[in-house]
Amino acid sequence: MIERIVLMITVLSLAGCFSLEPFYYRNVELDEYFREEDMTEWEHYRGIIPDQLIRPDSFTAGTNTIYSFWALQEPDTVTDTTVEPDTSIITILYNHGNYQNINHYWDKVELLWEMGYRVYIYDYPGFGCSTGEPTSESCYESAEMAYYQMISGTVIDINTSRLVFYGMSLGGYMTTYLAAEVSSPAAAILESCPASTSALLKDSGLLGLPGGVVSADDYDSEKRICNIGCPLLLMHGKMDDYITFDNHALVLWEGAVEPKDSFWVQDAGHGDLPYTAGKAYEEKIKEFLEDIFGSGD
């Protein structure tokens, strides 16, 4: 992947300023989510969320139709209006990475759901069943409209004071944008996230390129992260050779303001942090969120 980017940038740089955006996205379109033959492709997918707790959803972002899913908790299914809703459930808006579509990230949703959290995940334009083409502008717009859709109460009324933004890889750009410029959540989590397009170019061995060559996109979390005012947890694998630790995790850490926390996993690569860390991943997220919300006991 990096080698392909290096080759194309070297060619395109001869023409001056260009956009790196076409090389960010490795999206796969679908006509149906969660087909058994598709889900068995992913080794960590377990199918543990009951069908009645998986709710499809969709919304409009610009001219695009964006598809999304809720992973609800059992109290969300209570229909008796005399029963007080459970407002203690933490809701996570999950902004996924640049690969495939929601199917590929459902195992990560399962991990968070298993911890007791309600999760909302959506696809970017051109991913899965969502229409349109992915660009920084269209992805940011989709993230913003996903936020407004989830708090609209169309599917479930959530307690917005217990809302967490979570970004994995490319989704870190969306999480940082939302938390810095749209609405401050109760907490934000960044997992294996790039700092900026410029930082990615350093990973590509192109540190010497003139600044005008890079780039028409608006992917720059290192610029925005100082404007995040909520508690922030940064997680990264030190063996990540795609979004390298020094050029991304440490840059974001230095730019972030307090309160902030970190979880650096020595042997983790890019997409395997939760599984390499194992139980420690769950313990860290629970510890981080319990410090903010309390234990719920």
C-alpha positions in Angstrom: 0.0 0.0 0.0 2.7 2.5 1.0 4.8 1.5 -1.9 2.0 2.2 -4.4 1.4 5.6 -2.8 5.1 6.5 -3.0 5.2 5.6 -6.7 2.1 7.6 -7.6 3.1 10.6 -5.6 6.5 10.6 -7.3 4.8 10.7 -10.7 2.1 13.2 -9.7 4.5 15.5 -7.9 6.1 16.4 -11.2 2.8 18.2 -12.0 2.9 20.3 -8.8 0.1 20.4 -6.2 -2.2 17.3 -6.1 -4.5 15.5 -3.7 -3.5 12.3 -1.9 -7.2 11.6 -1.3 -7.7 8.9 -4.0 -5.0 6.7 -2.2 -6.7 6.9 1.2 -9.7 4.8 0.3 -9.9 1.1 -0.1 -13.6 0.9 -0.1 -15.7 -2.0 -1.2 -19.3 -1.5 -2.3 -22.1 -3.9 -1.2 -25.7 -4.5 -2.1 -26.4 -6.1 1.3 -24.7 -6.0 4.7 -23.9 -9.0 6.9 -24.3 -11.8 4.4 -22.9 -14.9 6.1 -20.4 -15.6 3.2 -19.0 -12.1 3.6 -18.7 -12.1 7.4 -16.9 -15.4 7.6 -14.0 -13.7 5.8 -13.1 -11.8 9.0 -11.4 -14.0 11.5 -12.4 -12.0 14.6 -16.1 -11.7 13.7 -18.2 -13.8 16.2 -21.8 -12.9 15.5 -22.5 -12.4 19.2 -25.0 -9.5 18.9 -28.6 -10.8 18.7 -30.5 -9.8 15.6 -33.1 -7.9 17.6 -30.4 -5.6 18.9 -29.0 -4.7 15.4 -31.0 -1.9 13.9 -30.3 -0.6 10.4 -30.5 3.1 9.8 -29.8 5.6 7.1 -29.5 9.4 6.6 -28.7 11.9 3.9 -25.3 13.8 3.8 -25.4 16.3 1.0 -26.6 14.4 -2.0 -25.5 11.0 -0.6 -27.4 8.3 1.2 -25.4 7.0 4.1 -26.1 3.6 5.6 -25.5 2.9 9.3 -26.3 0.4 12.1 -27.0 0.5 15.8 -25.8 -2.2 18.1 -28.3 -1.7 21.0 -28.2 -3.0 24.5 -31.1 -5.1 26.0 -32.8 -2.2 27.9 -33.2 -0.4 24.6 -35.8 -2.9 23.5 -38.2 -2.3 26.3 -41.5 -1.1 24.9 -43.4 -0.6 28.1 -43.8 3.2 28.4 -44.4 2.9 32.2 -40.8 1.8 32.6 -38.2 4.5 32.9 -35.5 4.3 30.1 -32.0 3.4 31.1 -30.1 6.6 30.8 -26.9 5.2 32.1 -25.9 3.4 28.9 -22.8 4.9 27.2 -23.3 5.5 23.5 -20.3 5.3 21.1 -20.2 6.9 17.7 -17.7 4.7 15.8 -15.8 6.2 12.9 -14.2 3.4 11.1 -11.1 3.1 8.9 -10.4 3.3 5.2 -10.8 -0.4 4.3 -13.8 -2.2 2.9 -17.0 -1.1 4.8 -19.0 -1.7 8.0 -18.7 -5.5 7.6 -15.0 -5.4 8.2 -15.3 -3.4 11.4 -18.2 -5.3 13.0 -15.9 -7.4 15.1 -14.7 -4.1 16.7 -18.3 -3.1 17.3 -18.8 -6.5 19.0 -16.0 -5.8 21.4 -17.5 -2.5 22.5 -21.0 -3.9 22.6 -19.7 -6.8 24.8 -18.4 -4.2 27.3 -21.9 -2.9 27.7 -21.8 0.1 25.4 -24.4 1.0 22.7 -22.6 1.6 19.3 -23.5 3.5 16.2 -21.5 2.9 13.1 -21.9 4.3 9.6 -20.2 3.9 6.2 -18.6 6.8 4.3 -19.7 7.7 0.8 -18.8 4.9 -1.7 -18.4 2.4 1.1 -20.8 -0.5 1.5 -24.3 0.5 0.4 -23.6 4.3 0.8 -23.8 6.3 -2.3 -21.3 8.9 -3.6 -17.5 9.2 -3.6 -15.3 9.5 -0.6 -13.3 12.7 -0.2 -12.3 14.5 3.0 -15.2 16.9 2.5 -17.8 14.2 2.0 -16.5 12.0 4.8 -16.5 14.9 7.2 -20.0 15.8 6.2 -21.1 12.1 6.7 -19.6 12.1 10.1 -21.4 15.3 11.1 -24.7 14.1 9.8 -24.2 10.7 11.5 -23.8 12.6 14.8 -27.0 14.6 14.2 -28.8 11.4 13.1 -27.8 9.5 16.2 -29.0 12.2 18.6 -32.2 12.8 16.7 -34.1 10.0 18.5 -35.2 8.4 15.3 -34.3 4.9 16.4 -33.4 5.4 20.1 -33.2 8.3 22.5 -29.7 8.5 23.9 -28.3 10.4 26.8 -26.1 12.9 25.0 -24.1 13.6 28.2 -22.8 10.0 28.0 -21.7 10.1 24.4 -18.2 9.0 23.2 -16.6 9.6 19.8 -14.3 6.7 18.7 -12.0 6.9 15.7 -10.1 4.0 14.2 -7.4 4.8 11.7 -8.9 7.1 9.0 -11.9 7.5 11.4 -9.5 9.5 13.7 -9.8 12.4 11.3 -13.6 12.3 11.6 -13.5 11.9 15.4 -11.1 14.9 15.7 -13.1 17.0 13.4 -16.4 16.3 15.2 -14.9 16.8 18.7 -13.0 20.0 17.8 -15.5 21.7 15.4 -19.0 20.2 15.7 -19.8 19.2 19.3 -17.7 18.3 22.3 -18.6 14.8 23.5 -18.1 13.5 27.0 -15.0 11.7 25.8 -13.0 10.8 22.6 -10.9 7.7 21.8 -8.4 7.5 18.9 -7.0 4.1 17.9 -4.1 3.8 15.4 -4.9 7.2 13.9 -2.9 9.2 11.4 -1.8 12.7 12.4 -2.2 14.3 9.0 -1.6 13.7 5.3 1.8 15.4 5.7 2.8 13.0 8.4 1.8 10.1 6.1 4.1 11.4 3.5 7.0 11.2 6.1 6.1 7.5 6.4 6.4 7.3 2.6 10.0 8.5 2.7 9.0 11.7 1.0 10.1 14.2 3.7 12.0 16.2 1.2 8.9 17.1 -1.0 8.1 20.8 -1.2 5.0 21.8 0.9 3.1 22.9 -2.2 3.0 19.3 -3.5 0.8 18.2 -0.6 -2.2 18.1 -0.7 -5.8 19.2 -1.5 -7.4 17.2 1.3 -8.4 18.6 4.7 -7.1 15.6 6.8 -5.1 17.3 9.5 -5.8 16.0 13.0 -2.5 17.4 14.4 -4.0 20.9 13.6 -7.3 20.2 15.2 -6.5 18.1 18.2 -5.5 21.0 20.4 -9.2 22.2 20.2 -10.6 19.0 21.7 -11.7 19.9 25.2 -13.0 16.6 26.4 -11.0 13.8 28.0 -9.0 12.0 25.2 -7.6 8.5 25.1 -4.9 7.8 22.4 -4.2 4.2 21.6 -1.5 3.0 19.2 0.7 0.0 18.4 4.4 0.5 18.5 4.9 -2.0 15.7 2.5 -0.2 13.4 4.4 0.1 10.1 1.5 1.8 8.2 0.6 4.6 10.6 3.9 4.8 12.4 4.1 5.5 16.2 6.7 8.3 16.1 5.2 10.2 13.1 1.6 10.0 14.3 0.8 8.8 17.8 3.5 11.0 19.4 2.6 14.0 17.2 -1.0 13.7 18.3 0.0 13.2 21.9 2.1 16.3 21.9 -0.6 18.4 20.3 -3.4 17.1 22.6 -4.3 19.1 25.7 -5.2 17.7 29.2 -7.1 15.7 30.2 -5.5 13.0 28.1 -4.4 9.4 28.5 -2.5 6.9 26.4 -2.4 3.2 25.7 0.7 2.2 23.8 0.8 -1.5 22.9 4.3 -2.8 22.3 3.7 -5.6 19.9 0.6 -4.3 18.1 0.6 -3.4 14.4 -2.1 -1.3 12.6 -5.3 -3.2 12.7 -4.7 -5.7 15.5 -4.4 -3.5 18.6 -7.5 -4.8 20.5 -6.5 -8.4 19.8 -2.8 -8.1 20.6 -3.6 -6.2 23.8 -6.3 -8.7 24.7 -8.0 -8.2 28.0 -5.9 -5.1 28.6 -7.7 -3.3 25.8 -11.1 -3.8 27.5 -9.7 -2.9 30.9 -8.2 0.3 29.5 -11.3 1.5 27.9 -13.4 0.7 30.9 -11.0 2.4 33.2 -10.9 5.5 31.0 -14.7 5.8 30.8 -15.3 4.9 34.4 -13.0 7.8 35.5 -15.4 10.0 33.5 -18.8 8.5 34.1 -18.3 6.4 37.2 -18.6 2.6 37.5 -22.4 2.6 37.2 -22.7 0.5 40.3 
